[in-house]
Amino acid sequence: MKKIIGILTLLCILQAVQAQYKMGNWAYSSTAPIVLNANNIAVPVNYKENNVITIKGMYNATPDAYVAIFSLSQEALTEKEANQLINQKIDAVRAGLKEVNPRLELYVDIISFVPIYDQTLEKKIFSKNTFTERPVGFELKKNIIIEYKKTSELNKIFSVCTANGIYDYIRSDAVITDMGKIKSRLRKSADSMVYLQLDRYTKLRDIDIKDYKRTLAEGYTVVYPGEKYSNYTAFSCTSYFTKKFNLNNDAKKKITKHYLPIIDKEFDFVVNPVIAEPAIQVMYQINIALSKKPTPKPTSKPAPAAPTKEVFIITPQGDLKQININ
């Protein structure tokens, strides 16, 4: 018996260690996982009746393309010199990208062009010395926008940019070229589950579904990777010897971010459930409300008309003659 208890205890410890290993140091963070509430997708429906069937699905879509944005600025004495120097960097980056992949596209977005002022001391005879602002140069800012298809190409793009003195990486946007195809896949999967639920519902309640009116409402929500990055601070604790000997161990904790997708535990079905890289998450919800059709009122038949009496007599001459008795 003791042996069995020891084995069970060991299994519990192993499971706890395994769970902590899967969670990582993020378990010590104060950031909670992203769990959506029941009505996260705006789908209006009449909930006065209890006969409501709800199906929720999610599609984790790998982006078809990405757009990276880098910023660069240049100061110079003249506008021509500033534009010439900044264009040299852009042309060098464009040539380097073609060596990485000829299909990489680079676009330029001009942000600002402003003069730079400095204060000059002016001496006056009849007043105190004053400082006057005078233009001493110009500052030109541009963004370069690079379109790429694979996440592995971003590292090479970084190398090309840093080799040419461009270090300010702003962000990368994920792009889906055919959102309609994804929504169609979600609708098709949800429809098949709705039919299964309707069949189950009619069997459990022993009703005829034709006696119920159906009201349908549906909606979508799209979440991009850039919306789901959370802060993470490296976890560390003070050791026993540091506390005992009052040593200063206030090491700086590194702060970074990590991708935290929407947890799929509330959905009836998930397409591509394994997320190996940041994905575009498309959520779909359909509500079917069933309400009993009103019972048709029986049509009342009109009362039969009272039979009319007609009186006829035969005259002595043998003729038939009607007599009005009204």
C-alpha positions in Angstrom: 0.0 0.0 0.0 2.8 2.4 0.9 4.5 1.6 -2.4 1.3 2.5 -4.3 0.9 5.8 -2.4 4.6 6.6 -3.2 4.1 5.9 -6.9 1.0 8.1 -7.0 2.8 10.9 -5.1 5.7 10.7 -7.6 3.2 10.9 -10.5 1.6 14.0 -9.0 5.0 15.6 -8.6 6.0 14.8 -12.2 2.7 16.2 -13.5 3.3 19.4 -11.5 6.8 19.8 -12.8 5.7 19.1 -16.3 2.9 21.8 -16.1 5.4 24.3 -14.7 7.8 23.5 -17.5 5.2 24.1 -20.1 4.1 27.4 -18.5 7.6 28.8 -18.1 8.7 31.9 -16.1 5.6 33.7 -17.4 3.7 31.9 -14.6 5.2 34.5 -12.2 3.9 37.4 -14.3 0.8 39.3 -13.3 -0.5 39.3 -16.8 -3.5 37.0 -17.1 -4.2 34.8 -20.2 -6.5 36.3 -22.7 -9.9 34.6 -22.3 -12.9 36.0 -24.0 -16.2 36.3 -22.3 -19.3 34.5 -23.7 -20.5 37.4 -25.7 -17.2 38.5 -27.2 -18.6 38.6 -30.7 -21.4 41.1 -31.2 -24.3 38.9 -32.5 -27.7 40.2 -31.6 -30.4 37.7 -31.0 -33.7 37.5 -29.1 -32.9 35.6 -25.9 -36.5 35.7 -24.5 -36.9 32.2 -25.6 -34.7 29.4 -24.1 -34.4 27.7 -27.5 -31.1 29.2 -28.7 -28.3 27.3 -30.4 -24.9 29.0 -30.4 -21.9 27.8 -32.4 -18.5 29.5 -32.1 -15.5 28.8 -34.2 -12.0 30.3 -34.7 -9.5 30.1 -37.6 -5.8 30.7 -36.9 -4.6 31.9 -40.2 -0.9 32.1 -41.2 -0.4 35.5 -42.8 0.1 35.5 -46.5 2.5 38.5 -46.4 4.1 41.0 -44.0 5.0 44.6 -44.1 7.9 45.9 -42.1 8.4 49.6 -41.4 11.8 51.2 -40.6 12.4 54.9 -39.8 15.4 57.0 -40.7 16.3 60.7 -40.4 19.1 62.8 -41.8 20.3 66.3 -40.8 22.3 68.5 -43.2 23.1 72.1 -43.9 21.0 72.2 -47.0 17.9 70.4 -48.3 19.7 69.0 -51.2 22.4 67.5 -49.0 19.9 66.0 -46.6 17.9 64.4 -49.4 21.0 63.1 -51.1 22.4 61.5 -47.9 19.2 59.8 -47.0 18.6 58.5 -50.5 22.0 56.9 -50.5 21.0 54.8 -47.6 17.7 53.9 -49.1 19.3 52.9 -52.5 21.8 50.8 -50.6 19.1 49.0 -48.7 17.1 48.4 -51.9 20.1 46.9 -53.6 20.8 44.7 -50.6 17.2 43.4 -50.5 17.4 42.3 -54.2 20.4 40.2 -53.2 18.3 38.6 -50.5 15.3 38.0 -52.6 14.5 39.7 -56.0 10.8 39.7 -55.1 11.2 41.9 -52.0 9.6 45.3 -52.5 10.6 48.6 -50.9 8.5 51.7 -50.7 9.3 55.2 -49.3 7.1 57.3 -47.2 8.2 60.9 -46.6 7.3 61.9 -43.0 8.6 65.4 -42.4 11.1 68.0 -43.6 11.8 70.8 -41.1 14.5 73.4 -40.5 16.8 73.2 -37.5 17.2 76.3 -35.4 20.0 77.4 -33.1 20.3 80.4 -30.8 22.8 83.1 -31.6 24.0 85.7 -29.2 23.5 89.3 -30.4 25.3 92.2 -28.7 23.4 95.5 -28.8 24.7 98.9 -27.6 21.7 100.3 -25.8 20.1 97.1 -24.5 21.1 93.8 -22.9 22.5 91.0 -25.0 19.7 88.8 -26.6 19.6 85.4 -28.2 18.0 85.0 -31.6 16.9 81.8 -33.3 18.5 81.3 -36.7 18.2 78.4 -39.1 21.4 76.3 -39.2 20.3 73.3 -41.2 17.5 70.9 -42.1 16.1 67.6 -40.8 14.5 65.1 -43.2 12.6 62.0 -42.0 11.5 59.1 -44.1 10.0 55.7 -43.5 10.9 52.7 -45.7 8.2 50.0 -46.1 9.4 46.5 -47.0 7.0 43.8 -48.1 8.1 40.2 -47.5 6.4 36.8 -47.6 8.3 34.7 -45.0 9.1 35.4 -41.4 12.6 34.0 -42.0 13.3 36.9 -44.4 13.0 39.5 -41.6 16.3 38.6 -40.1 18.0 39.2 -43.4 16.1 42.5 -43.8 17.5 43.5 -40.4 21.0 42.7 -41.5 20.7 44.8 -44.6 19.2 47.8 -42.8 21.7 47.8 -39.9 24.6 47.5 -42.4 23.4 50.8 -43.9 22.9 52.7 -40.6 19.2 52.1 -40.2 18.4 50.8 -36.7 14.9 52.2 -36.0 12.5 49.3 -36.6 8.9 50.4 -36.0 6.7 47.4 -36.5 5.6 44.6 -38.9 2.0 44.2 -40.1 0.5 40.9 -41.0 -1.7 40.6 -44.1 -4.4 38.1 -45.3 -5.1 38.4 -49.0 -8.3 36.4 -49.1 -10.3 37.0 -45.9 -13.5 35.8 -47.6 -12.1 32.3 -48.1 -11.4 32.1 -44.3 -14.9 33.3 -43.4 -16.5 30.9 -45.9 -14.6 28.0 -44.2 -15.9 29.1 -40.8 -19.5 29.4 -42.0 -19.4 26.0 -43.7 -18.0 24.2 -40.5 -20.5 26.1 -38.3 -23.5 25.2 -40.5 -22.7 21.5 -40.3 -22.6 21.8 -36.5 -25.9 23.7 -36.4 -27.7 20.9 -38.3 -26.3 18.4 -35.9 -27.5 20.4 -32.9 -30.9 20.9 -34.5 -31.2 17.1 -35.0 -30.1 16.5 -31.4 -32.5 19.1 -30.1 -35.5 17.7 -31.8 -34.7 14.2 -30.5 -34.1 15.3 -26.9 -37.3 17.4 -26.7 -39.4 15.1 -29.0 -40.6 18.0 -31.2 -41.1 18.6 -34.8 -38.6 21.3 -35.9 -41.1 22.4 -38.6 -43.3 23.7 -35.9 -40.6 26.3 -34.9 -39.6 29.5 -36.5 -35.9 30.1 -36.9 -34.2 33.5 -36.3 -30.5 33.7 -37.4 -27.8 36.1 -36.3 -24.1 35.9 -37.0 -20.9 38.0 -36.6 -17.1 38.0 -37.0 -14.2 39.4 -35.0 -10.6 39.6 -36.4 -7.6 39.9 -34.1 -4.2 40.7 -35.6 -0.9 39.6 -34.0 0.1 43.1 -33.1 -2.9 43.4 -30.7 -1.9 40.4 -28.6 1.6 41.1 -27.3 1.9 41.2 -23.5 4.7 42.5 -21.2 7.0 40.0 -19.6 9.6 40.6 -16.9 12.3 38.1 -16.3 11.7 36.3 -13.0 14.5 36.2 -10.3 14.6 35.8 -6.6 17.1 36.6 -3.9 19.2 33.6 -2.8 19.6 32.3 0.7 23.2 33.5 1.1 22.3 37.0 -0.2 19.7 37.3 2.6 22.0 35.9 5.3 24.9 38.1 4.6 22.9 41.2 3.6 24.4 41.3 0.2 23.0 43.6 -2.5 21.6 41.5 -5.3 19.3 44.0 -7.0 20.0 42.8 -10.5 18.1 44.6 -13.2 15.3 42.4 -14.5 14.9 42.4 -18.3 11.5 43.5 -19.6 10.3 42.3 -22.9 7.1 41.2 -24.7 5.7 37.9 -25.9 2.9 36.8 -28.2 -0.2 35.7 -26.2 -2.9 34.5 -28.5 -6.6 34.0 -27.6 -7.1 30.7 -25.8 -9.4 28.4 -27.8 -11.1 26.7 -24.9 -14.5 28.4 -25.4 -14.9 27.5 -29.1 -16.8 24.6 -30.6 -14.2 24.1 -33.3 -10.8 25.6 -34.2 -9.1 25.5 -37.6 -5.3 25.2 -37.3 -5.3 25.0 -33.5 -1.5 24.8 -33.2 0.1 28.2 -33.3 3.8 28.0 -34.1 4.1 31.7 -35.1 1.9 34.8 -34.6 -1.3 34.2 -36.5 -4.3 36.3 -37.5 -7.2 34.9 -35.4 -10.6 35.1 -37.1 -13.6 34.3 -34.8 -17.1 33.5 -35.9 -20.3 33.0 -34.0 -23.8 32.1 -35.2 -27.0 32.1 -33.1 -30.1 30.2 -34.0 -33.2 31.1 -31.9 -36.2 28.8 -32.2 -39.7 30.1 -31.4 -42.9 28.2 -31.5 -45.1 29.0 -34.5 -48.5 30.3 -33.4 -51.3 27.8 -33.6 -53.6 28.6 -36.5 -57.1 29.6 -35.4 -59.8 27.2 -36.7 -61.9 28.7 -39.4 -65.6 28.8 -38.4 -68.0 27.5 -41.0 -71.0 29.7 -41.8 -74.3 28.5 -40.5 -76.4 26.8 -43.1 -79.2 29.0 -44.4 -82.7 28.0 -43.2 -84.6 26.2 -45.9 -87.3 28.3 -47.7 -90.8 27.0 -47.8 -92.6 27.1 -51.1 -96.3 26.3 -51.4 -97.9 25.2 -54.7 -101.5 24.5 -55.5 -103.2 22.9 -58.4 -106.0 24.9 -59.9 -109.3 23.3 -61.1 -108.0 23.7 -64.6 -105.1 21.5 -63.7 -102.4 24.3 -63.6 -99.6 24.4 -60.9 -99.6 27.8 -59.1 -97.2 29.0 -56.4 -98.7 30.8 -53.4 -96.7 33.5 -51.6 -97.0 32.9 -47.8 -94.6 35.6 -46.6 
